Amino acid sequence: MKLIKDLYHPEIAMLPIGGFYTMGPKEAALAAQFVAPKAVLPIHFGTFPQLTGTPDQLAEHLNGSIDVIRIAPGESI
């Protein structure tokens, strides 16, 4: 993640937050801090009962340091 930051300087990071097959909100928040984008678009959550992580949980872990783009599964931006 730190290499991505240093090499590409992304403005938006798409990070999984489901927490079963992927990172959960806590791990995604740490990854986001390593990448240091302006915003995070949470992915891979809410489509199966096992994927319990939420964008709100991610936002809590980030404490306002990085914006969280909130969209529901199936929505687009």
Backbone hydrogen bonds, N-H to C=O, Kabsch-Sander energy under -0.5 kcal/mol:
donor,donor_aa,acceptor,acceptor_aa,energy
5,K,1,M,-2.1
6,D,2,K,-2.4
7,L,3,L,-2.8
8,Y,4,I,-2.7
9,H,4,I,-0.9
9,H,5,K,-1.3
13,A,39,A,-2.0
15,L,13,A,-0.7
15,L,41,L,-1.2
17,I,43,I,-2.0
18,G,44,H,-1.0
19,G,23,M,-1.7
28,A,24,G,-2.7
29,A,25,P,-2.1
30,L,26,K,-1.6
31,A,27,E,-2.5
32,A,28,A,-2.7
33,Q,29,A,-2.1
34,F,30,L,-1.8
35,V,31,A,-2.3
36,A,32,A,-3.0
38,K,11,E,-1.5
39,A,11,E,-1.8
40,V,67,D,-2.5
41,L,13,A,-2.9
43,I,15,L,-2.4
46,G,51,L,-1.4
51,L,48,F,-1.7
52,T,18,G,-0.8
52,T,50,Q,-1.5
53,G,18,G,-1.8
58,L,54,T,-2.0
59,A,55,P,-2.6
60,E,56,D,-2.1
61,H,57,Q,-1.9
62,L,58,L,-1.7
63,N,59,A,-1.2
64,G,59,A,-0.8
65,S,62,L,-2.4
67,D,38,K,-1.7
69,I,40,V,-3.0
69,I,67,D,-0.5
70,R,68,V,-0.6
71,I,69,I,-0.7
75,E,72,A,-2.5
